[in-house]
Amino acid sequence: MDEPISLKKPPSILLVDDTPANLQLLSEMLKGRGYRARAAVSGRLALQAIRSDPPDLILLDISMPGMDGYEVCAELKADEKLKDIPVIFLSAHIETMDKIKAFSAGGVDYITKPFQFKEVEARVATHLELRRQKAQLQENYDKLRGLEKLRDGLVHMIIHDLRSPLAGIYGFLELIREKARNTLSPDLLRFISDALGSAKQMARIIGDVLDTSKLEEGKLKLELTDCDLGGIMKEAISGLTPLLAGRELLFTPPEALLKVPADRELISRVIQNLVANAIKFTPKDGGVIRLDIAASGGLVRVSVQDNGPGIAAEYRQKIFEKFAQVELPAGRQQNSTGLGLTFCKLAVEAHGGHIGVDGEEGKGSTFWFELPANAPVSQPPAPPGTAHGR
C-alpha cells in the first residue's frame, strides 16, 4: 500500500463533507495516492456532482446541514443508474445505531473520525477492487448470455431444418413396411419397426427443442381443452411399449375420470418424456416402472416411479436445467438429460403446475407433476410484437 496506484484512468472519488479542512486533507492525501478526488460541501451539491459525472466511490459525512449523509445515500440508492456506486461513511458518530442506520441506507463501509489515513486508503482500495470485480463479472455474464443466445439460435435453426428430412425418412420406412409386409422376414420387419421407433423419438426430441425455446420466450400458445389424464396416459405409453425391452410397466387407471384444463398435446409429451426417461434409466433385468394418477386438494398428480439408480439430492433441481448433466452412481458415468426435462418443467409451469423428483440414490426415482384440477390457466405473457402459435 506504500506505492501510488498506476492506472490508465485513475478511479474518481467524491468527498462529501461540510468542513472544508477535512475535504482539503482527504483530497490531498488521495490525490497523492493517484486517485482523482473531487469535493462537495453539502448533500445537494453532492447529488448534483454525482449525476453530472458519477464517481467510482463516495466518501460521505453524516452530519451536514440541509441534507444529511443518510438522506444522500438513500436518494442515491433509489436511482437505478447510480445505485451501484459504493458509499463509505466517514463520520464522528461512533454509536452502533448510527452504523446500523448507515448500512441500512445503503453504505458499504463505515469509518469513524478521527481517522487514520492508512485505514481510509485500505478501505477505499478494497471497495474499488470489489466494484471492479463486480463489473467484470457482469461483463462476463453478458458475454456468456450472448454466446448462449447465439448457441440457442444455431441449435434452433439446425433442429428446425432436420424436421423435413426426418419426416421423409419416417414416411419411406412406413411405406416399406406396408408394401413389403408379406415379403420381408420377421427380423427385417422388426428392424424397420425399431427404425420407426427411433425416428419417432428423434421427432419428439426436435419438438422438445423447438417448443422449449417458444416456452422460454412466451411465444407458445396453449390450446386448452378439458383433458382426461388417464386417457392421455394410456395413449402416451402405448407408443413407448416397443422400448420396454423386458421392463415391466404397471399402470392402473383411476376409477373416476380426472380431468384438467390443459393443452393435450403438450401434456401428452410431458408424460412421454417422463416415461421414456424412466425406461432409459431402469435396468432391463428386473426393471419396473409404476405410473399413477391421483387427485388431492384441487390438484391432480401424475407420477412415474422407477427402480433405477436414483438421483442424488444435489442434482434434483439441476436435472431440469437446459443441457444439465448428472453423475450416476454406477461407474460414475456422466449422462446428459438434454432438453427433455427442461421442456417438461416449462410446459407444466405454463399450465400453472409444478414438477419435481423424489427418491433416494440407489433406490430409484419418482418423477411427478401436478396440475390444477379446475383453476383457469393464464397464458404466459408474450413479448411485445411476437406472434403466438406452434
C-alpha positions, 0 to 999 in steps of 0.5 A: 500500500506504500506505492501510488496506484498506476492506472490508465484512468485513475478511479474518481472519488467524491468527498462529501463533507461540510468542513472544508479542512477535512475535504482539503486533507482527504483530497490531498492525501488521495490525490497523492495516492493517484486517485482523482478526488473531487469535493462537495460541501453539502448533500445537494451539491453532492447529488448534483456532482454525482449525476453530472459525472458519477464517481467510482466511490463516495466518501460521505459525512453524516452530519451536514446541514440541509441534507444529511449523509443518510438522506444522500445515500438513500436518494442515491440508492433509489436511482437505478443508474447510480445505485451501484456506486459504493458509499463509505461513511466517514463520520464522528458518530461512533454509536452502533445505531448510527452504523446500523442506520448507515448500512441500512441506507445503503453504505458499504463501509463505515469509518469513524473520525478521527481517522487514520489515513492508512485505514481510509486508503485500505478501505477505499482500495478494497471497495474499488477492487470489489466494484471492479470485480463486480463489473467484470463479472457482469461483463462476463455474464453478458458475454456468456448470455450472448454466446448462449443466445447465439448457441440457442439460435444455431441449435434452433435453426439446425433442429428446425431444418432436420424436421423435413428430412426426418419426416421423409425418412419416417414416411419411406420406412412406413411405406416399406413396411406396408408394401413389403409386409408379406415379403420381408422376414420377421427380423427385417420387419422388426428392424424397420419397426425399431427404425420407426421407433427411433425416428419417432423419438428423434421427432419428439426430441426436435419438438422438445427443442423447438417448443422449449425455446417458444416456452422460454420466450412466451411465444407458445400458445396453449390450446386448452381443452378439458383433458382426461389424464388417464386417457392421455396416459394410456395413449402416451405409453402405448407408443413407448411399449416397443422400448420396454425391452423386458421392463415391466410397466404397471399402470392402473387407471383411476376409477373416476375420470380426472380431468384438467384444463390443459393443452393435450398435446403438450401434456401428452409429451410431458408424460412421454418424456417422463416415461421414456426417461424412466425406461432409459434409466431402469435396468432391463433385468428386473426393471419396473416402472409404476405410473399413477394418477391421483387427485388431492386438494384441487390438484391432480398428480401424475407420477412415474416411479422407477427402480433405477439408480436414483438421483442424488439430492444435489442434482434434483433441481439441476436435472431440469436445467437446459443441457444439465448433466448428472453423475450416476452412481454406477461407474460414475458415468456422466449422462446428459438429460438434454432438453427433455426435462427442461421442456417438461418443467416449462410446459407444466409451469405454463399450465400453472403446475409444478414438477419435481423428483423424489427418491433416494440414490440407489433406490430409484426415482419418482418423477411427478407433476401436478396440475390444477384440477379446475383453476383457469390457466393464464397464458404466459405473457408474450413479448411485445410484437411476437406472434403466438402459435406452434 
